[in-house]
Amino acid sequence: MSDLDRDYAAAGFARRLGWGRRSAVLLIDPVRAYTEPGSPLCLRTGPAAAAAMGRLAGAARERGLPVVWTSVRYADESCSEAPLFAAKVPALTVFAAGSPLGEFTAPLAPAAGELVVVKHYASAFAGTSLAAWLSSNAVDTLVIGGYSTSGCVRASALDALQHGFRPIVVRDACADRDGGPHENNLFDLDAKYADVIALDEALPALTRSPR
């Protein structure tokens, strides 16, 4: 344990929330914008995270647990649904309707009947009915992967906690533009807002999760 870990632990951070009664996998924006070379949002480790996301989805489906997907979509390149967000991050125009970069990255794709949440902001909960859907399906634990760790994953994990769901972020199933923001945000999430675990821990836990 590092000095930083000891300092945080002594202050009462990084306690475990643990698993609740029923889990769902939440995959945040696993779309081509983050995996295709030439996209302004392309992440170097995006394809590896996509493979991990696929394994999470497979484990949840095997167990009969919900898999929820998010994507970003704007009516056109003005991104008028989220004007300040687009002013801050002009690359969001890649999510204008009709852009192939907004499509799910192969081989990831929702199965029949799986919920797809279309959002305009970073959090999967902002302006969507996700919280109500999870509650109506008796879900209290969200196993989270997606893009990017410091952006939409962090925002969604924080909002999950604030809506009363247990966020479990799977580090192997997330990616960012650089290792620094990725690791720093995972550290902060684990300290304050979520349980951050490895894929090898998440998979067997999912197979034991009550349906």
The 8 nearest C-alpha neighbors of each residue, nearest first, counted from 0:
[[1, 4, 5, 2, 3, 6, 8, 7],
 [2, 0, 4, 3, 5, 6, 7, 8],
 [1, 3, 5, 4, 6, 0, 7, 8],
 [2, 4, 6, 1, 5, 7, 0, 8],
 [5, 3, 1, 7, 6, 2, 0, 8],
 [4, 6, 8, 2, 3, 7, 9, 1],
 [5, 7, 3, 9, 4, 8, 2, 10],
 [8, 6, 10, 4, 12, 9, 5, 3],
 [7, 9, 5, 11, 12, 10, 6, 4],
 [10, 8, 6, 11, 7, 5, 12, 4],
 [11, 9, 7, 8, 12, 6, 5, 13],
 [12, 10, 8, 9, 7, 13, 14, 6],
 [11, 13, 190, 8, 7, 14, 10, 191],
 [14, 12, 190, 189, 191, 15, 8, 11],
 [15, 13, 12, 16, 11, 190, 8, 194],
 [16, 14, 17, 194, 13, 193, 189, 18],
 [17, 15, 194, 14, 165, 18, 193, 166],
 [18, 16, 15, 19, 194, 165, 167, 140],
 [19, 17, 140, 16, 20, 165, 22, 21],
 [18, 20, 140, 21, 139, 17, 22, 165],
 [19, 21, 139, 209, 22, 18, 140, 138],
 [22, 20, 138, 209, 139, 19, 140, 210],
 [21, 23, 140, 138, 141, 139, 208, 64],
 [24, 22, 65, 141, 66, 64, 142, 140],
 [23, 25, 142, 66, 141, 143, 67, 65],
 [26, 24, 67, 143, 142, 68, 66, 141],
 [27, 25, 68, 144, 145, 143, 67, 69],
 [26, 28, 145, 69, 29, 146, 144, 68],
 [27, 29, 70, 69, 30, 146, 145, 26],
 [30, 28, 103, 145, 27, 104, 146, 26],
 [31, 29, 103, 104, 102, 28, 32, 101],
 [30, 32, 104, 100, 34, 33, 35, 102],
 [31, 33, 100, 30, 38, 40, 34, 41],
 [34, 32, 41, 40, 31, 42, 45, 35],
 [33, 35, 31, 41, 45, 32, 46, 42],
 [34, 36, 31, 41, 38, 32, 33, 37],
 [37, 35, 38, 41, 34, 39, 33, 42],
 [36, 38, 35, 39, 41, 40, 32, 34],
 [37, 39, 41, 40, 36, 32, 35, 33],
 [40, 38, 41, 37, 90, 32, 33, 93],
 [39, 41, 33, 38, 32, 42, 90, 34],
 [42, 40, 33, 34, 38, 39, 35, 32],
 [43, 41, 45, 176, 33, 44, 34, 175],
 [44, 42, 45, 41, 176, 34, 46, 177],
 [43, 45, 42, 47, 46, 174, 48, 175],
 [44, 46, 42, 34, 48, 47, 43, 174],
 [47, 45, 49, 48, 44, 34, 50, 43],
 [48, 46, 50, 49, 44, 45, 51, 172],
 [47, 49, 172, 51, 45, 173, 50, 46],
 [50, 48, 46, 52, 47, 51, 45, 53],
 [49, 51, 53, 47, 48, 52, 46, 54],
 [52, 50, 172, 48, 54, 53, 49, 171],
 [53, 51, 49, 55, 172, 54, 50, 48],
 [52, 54, 50, 56, 51, 55, 57, 49],
 [53, 55, 57, 51, 52, 56, 58, 50],
 [56, 54, 52, 58, 57, 53, 59, 51],
 [55, 57, 53, 59, 54, 58, 60, 52],
 [56, 58, 54, 60, 55, 59, 53, 61],
 [57, 59, 61, 55, 60, 56, 54, 62],
 [60, 58, 64, 62, 56, 61, 57, 63],
 [61, 59, 63, 57, 62, 58, 64, 56],
 [62, 60, 58, 59, 63, 57, 64, 206],
 [61, 63, 59, 60, 64, 206, 58, 210],
 [62, 64, 60, 61, 59, 210, 65, 58],
 [63, 65, 59, 62, 60, 23, 210, 66],
 [66, 64, 23, 67, 24, 59, 63, 113],
 [65, 67, 24, 23, 113, 25, 56, 64],
 [66, 68, 25, 114, 115, 24, 113, 26],
 [69, 67, 115, 26, 25, 116, 27, 114],
 [70, 68, 116, 28, 27, 115, 117, 26],
 [69, 71, 28, 117, 118, 116, 72, 68],
 [72, 70, 118, 117, 119, 94, 28, 73],
 [71, 73, 94, 95, 96, 117, 119, 70],
 [74, 72, 95, 78, 75, 96, 94, 80],
 [73, 75, 96, 95, 72, 78, 76, 79],
 [74, 76, 95, 73, 77, 96, 78, 92],
 [77, 75, 92, 95, 78, 73, 74, 93],
 [76, 78, 79, 75, 92, 82, 74, 73],
 [79, 77, 76, 73, 80, 81, 75, 82],
 [78, 80, 82, 77, 81, 73, 74, 75],
 [79, 81, 78, 82, 119, 73, 74, 77],
 [82, 80, 79, 84, 78, 83, 119, 85],
 [83, 81, 79, 85, 84, 78, 86, 80],
 [82, 84, 86, 85, 81, 87, 88, 79],
 [85, 83, 87, 86, 81, 82, 88, 120],
 [86, 84, 88, 89, 82, 87, 83, 91],
 [87, 85, 83, 84, 88, 89, 82, 81],
 [86, 88, 84, 85, 83, 89, 82, 90],
 [87, 89, 85, 90, 86, 91, 84, 83],
 [90, 88, 85, 91, 86, 92, 87, 84],
 [91, 89, 92, 88, 93, 39, 40, 85],
 [92, 90, 93, 89, 94, 85, 88, 78],
 [91, 93, 76, 94, 90, 95, 89, 78],
 [92, 94, 91, 95, 90, 100, 98, 101],
 [95, 93, 72, 92, 101, 91, 73, 71],
 [96, 94, 73, 75, 76, 92, 93, 74],
 [97, 95, 74, 98, 75, 73, 72, 94],
 [96, 98, 95, 99, 101, 94, 75, 100],
 [97, 99, 100, 96, 101, 95, 94, 93],
 [100, 98, 101, 102, 97, 31, 32, 93],
 [101, 99, 32, 31, 98, 102, 93, 30],
 [100, 102, 94, 99, 30, 98, 31, 32],
 [103, 101, 30, 100, 99, 31, 104, 98],
 [104, 102, 30, 29, 31, 108, 107, 105],
 [103, 105, 31, 30, 107, 29, 106, 102],
 [106, 104, 107, 103, 108, 31, 30, 49],
 [105, 107, 104, 108, 53, 103, 49, 50],
 [108, 106, 105, 104, 103, 53, 109, 49],
 [107, 109, 103, 106, 110, 105, 104, 68],
 [110, 108, 113, 111, 68, 107, 115, 114],
 [109, 111, 113, 112, 108, 66, 114, 60],
 [110, 112, 113, 109, 114, 108, 115, 66],
 [111, 113, 110, 114, 109, 115, 65, 66],
 [114, 112, 110, 111, 109, 66, 67, 115],
 [113, 115, 67, 68, 116, 112, 66, 109],
 [114, 116, 68, 69, 67, 117, 113, 70],
 [117, 115, 69, 68, 118, 114, 70, 129],
 [118, 116, 70, 71, 69, 115, 72, 119],
 [119, 117, 71, 120, 70, 116, 123, 72],
 [118, 120, 71, 81, 72, 80, 73, 121],
 [121, 119, 122, 118, 125, 81, 84, 123],
 [122, 120, 151, 154, 150, 123, 119, 155],
 [123, 121, 155, 154, 124, 125, 151, 120],
 [122, 124, 155, 125, 118, 121, 69, 127],
 [123, 125, 122, 127, 129, 126, 158, 130],
 [126, 124, 122, 127, 123, 120, 118, 121],
 [125, 127, 124, 128, 118, 119, 120, 123],
 [128, 126, 124, 129, 125, 118, 123, 116],
 [127, 129, 131, 130, 132, 124, 126, 116],
 [128, 130, 132, 131, 127, 124, 133, 123],
 [131, 129, 133, 132, 128, 134, 124, 162],
 [130, 132, 134, 128, 129, 133, 135, 136],
 [133, 131, 129, 135, 130, 134, 136, 128],
 [134, 132, 136, 138, 130, 135, 131, 129],
 [133, 135, 137, 131, 136, 132, 138, 130],
 [134, 136, 132, 133, 137, 131, 138, 130],
 [135, 137, 133, 134, 138, 132, 131, 65],
 [138, 136, 134, 135, 133, 139, 21, 20],
 [139, 137, 21, 133, 136, 22, 134, 140],
 [138, 140, 164, 21, 19, 165, 22, 137],
 [141, 139, 165, 22, 164, 19, 138, 166],
 [142, 140, 166, 23, 24, 22, 143, 167],
 [143, 141, 24, 167, 25, 168, 23, 166],
 [144, 142, 168, 25, 141, 167, 26, 24],
 [143, 145, 172, 26, 173, 169, 27, 52],
 [144, 146, 27, 173, 26, 29, 28, 147],
 [147, 145, 174, 148, 173, 28, 27, 152],
 [146, 148, 175, 150, 174, 149, 151, 152],
 [147, 149, 152, 175, 150, 174, 181, 173],
 [150, 148, 153, 147, 184, 180, 181, 152],
 [151, 149, 147, 153, 148, 152, 154, 121],
 [150, 152, 121, 154, 153, 122, 147, 155],
 [153, 151, 148, 155, 154, 150, 147, 156],
 [152, 154, 156, 149, 155, 151, 150, 148],
 [155, 153, 122, 151, 157, 152, 156, 121],
 [154, 156, 122, 158, 152, 123, 157, 153],
 [155, 157, 159, 153, 158, 166, 154, 152],
 [158, 156, 154, 160, 159, 155, 192, 153],
 [157, 159, 161, 155, 160, 156, 162, 154],
 [158, 160, 156, 164, 162, 157, 161, 155],
 [161, 159, 163, 164, 157, 158, 162, 165],
 [160, 162, 158, 159, 163, 157, 164, 156],
 [163, 161, 159, 160, 164, 158, 130, 157],
 [162, 164, 160, 161, 159, 165, 139, 158],
 [165, 163, 139, 159, 160, 140, 162, 166],
 [164, 166, 140, 160, 141, 139, 167, 16],
 [167, 165, 193, 141, 156, 140, 159, 164],
 [166, 168, 142, 194, 193, 195, 143, 141],
 [169, 167, 195, 143, 142, 170, 194, 144],
 [170, 168, 196, 172, 197, 171, 144, 195],
 [169, 171, 172, 173, 197, 168, 196, 195],
 [172, 170, 173, 169, 48, 198, 197, 51],
 [171, 173, 48, 144, 51, 52, 170, 169],
 [174, 172, 145, 144, 48, 170, 171, 148],
 [173, 175, 147, 148, 45, 146, 44, 48],
 [174, 176, 147, 181, 148, 177, 42, 146],
 [177, 175, 42, 43, 178, 174, 180, 41],
 [178, 176, 175, 179, 180, 181, 43, 42],
 [177, 179, 181, 180, 182, 175, 176, 183],
 [178, 180, 181, 182, 177, 183, 184, 176],
 [181, 179, 183, 182, 178, 184, 177, 149],
 [182, 180, 178, 175, 179, 184, 148, 183],
 [181, 183, 185, 179, 184, 180, 178, 186],
 [184, 182, 186, 180, 185, 181, 179, 187],
 [183, 185, 187, 186, 182, 181, 149, 180],
 [184, 186, 182, 188, 187, 183, 189, 181],
 [187, 185, 183, 189, 184, 188, 182, 190],
 [186, 188, 184, 190, 189, 185, 191, 183],
 [187, 189, 192, 185, 193, 191, 190, 186],
 [190, 188, 193, 194, 186, 195, 187, 13],
 [191, 189, 13, 187, 12, 188, 186, 192],
 [192, 190, 188, 189, 187, 13, 12, 193],
 [191, 193, 188, 157, 189, 190, 160, 156],
 [194, 192, 166, 189, 188, 167, 195, 191],
 [193, 195, 167, 189, 168, 15, 196, 166],
 [196, 194, 168, 189, 167, 169, 193, 170],
 [195, 197, 169, 170, 168, 194, 200, 198],
 [196, 198, 200, 199, 169, 170, 171, 201],
 [197, 199, 201, 200, 169, 171, 202, 196],
 [200, 198, 197, 201, 202, 203, 196, 204],
 [199, 201, 198, 197, 202, 203, 196, 204],
 [200, 202, 198, 204, 199, 203, 205, 197],
 [201, 203, 205, 204, 200, 199, 198, 58],
 [204, 202, 206, 205, 201, 200, 207, 199],
 [203, 205, 201, 207, 202, 206, 208, 200],
 [206, 204, 208, 202, 207, 203, 201, 59],
 [205, 207, 203, 204, 208, 62, 58, 202],
 [208, 206, 204, 205, 209, 203, 62, 210],
 [207, 209, 205, 206, 204, 210, 21, 22],
 [210, 208, 21, 207, 20, 22, 62, 64],
 [209, 64, 63, 208, 21, 62, 22, 20]]
